[in-house]
Amino acid sequence: MRPKRSEGADVVWTLVVPVKPLAMAKSRLRAESARLPGPALALAFALDTVGAALACPSVGGVAVVTRDRQAGAELAALGARVLPEPPGDGGLNAALAHGARAVRAGRPDSPVATLNADLPALRPAELGRVLDFAAEFPRAFLADAAGIGTTLLAANRGMELAPAFEGASRARHSASGAREIGLAGVDSVRRDVDTARDLRAALRLGVGPRTAALAGAVTAVVSGAD
């Protein structure tokens, strides 16, 4: 069920998903083994993430911020709106703020949430629970599985997103006044993939079809990860 605003209207979120150039993505994962198909995995992660997000009833649209042409074309084919990265080298937070502004240029009252692009096990129902919780607060965030970073940051209508990602973003988002989402049973929304250990954990949860199609190429490589 979709969350409800106090006046009874459905809360429908627009998600902003940042996607690095595929040749640069998942550098930590590739550093662990040259046998891992890094660009192909990064694209599969993004496609599975966005596909699952678009299947969530609380999501009205996904805006992908990327300068990678292949990723942009394939994500657009799924139904995402593709936005170019902003000029300059402002990094991830600048890209997310740019995406949120672009969304609200057309829909000023839209609740906006960021979502990592490397959640290949994402379940629409679990994402819906997280967004339902976030709808009750001006800003809210979900910590990653490691408890250090952030996989989702949400800003309700009238609130600035104020992203503070990279590194120990959980502490920064908490210090900014955002409410931490403490739900149990939303592991697929927390399970981002940066290392072989992360990938093995995602495979145990059950990944989406694009990542699953590469499972034969990655399982032997990550099977020994602790």
NORHUNOR-V452372 format. One record per backbone hydrogen bond with DSSP energy under -1.0 kcal/mol. NH is the residue of the N-H (numbers start at 1). CO is the residue of the C=O. If there is no record, write none. Layout:
# NORHUNOR-V452372
nh | co
NH | CO
NH | CO
This chain:
# NORHUNOR-V452372
nh | co
5 | 9
8 | 5
11 | 3
13 | 58
14 | 111
15 | 61
16 | 113
17 | 63
19 | 65
24 | 21
25 | 21
30 | 26
31 | 27
36 | 33
38 | 36
41 | 37
42 | 38
43 | 39
44 | 40
45 | 41
46 | 42
47 | 43
48 | 44
49 | 45
50 | 46
51 | 47
52 | 48
53 | 49
54 | 50
56 | 53
59 | 56
60 | 13
61 | 13
63 | 15
64 | 81
65 | 17
66 | 83
72 | 68
73 | 69
74 | 70
75 | 71
76 | 72
77 | 73
80 | 75
81 | 62
83 | 64
95 | 91
96 | 92
97 | 93
98 | 94
99 | 95
100 | 96
101 | 97
102 | 98
103 | 99
104 | 100
105 | 101
107 | 103
110 | 107
112 | 155
113 | 14
114 | 153
115 | 16
116 | 151
122 | 119
127 | 123
128 | 124
129 | 125
130 | 126
131 | 127
132 | 128
133 | 129
134 | 130
135 | 131
136 | 133
137 | 134
140 | 154
141 | 179
142 | 152
144 | 149
145 | 190
147 | 144
151 | 142
152 | 142
153 | 114
154 | 140
155 | 112
156 | 138
159 | 156
169 | 167
170 | 148
172 | 168
173 | 169
174 | 170
175 | 171
176 | 172
177 | 174
178 | 173
179 | 139
181 | 141
189 | 186
191 | 187
192 | 190
199 | 195
200 | 196
201 | 197
202 | 198
203 | 199
204 | 200
205 | 201
206 | 202
208 | 120
212 | 208
213 | 209
214 | 211
215 | 212
217 | 214
219 | 215
222 | 218
223 | 219
225 | 222
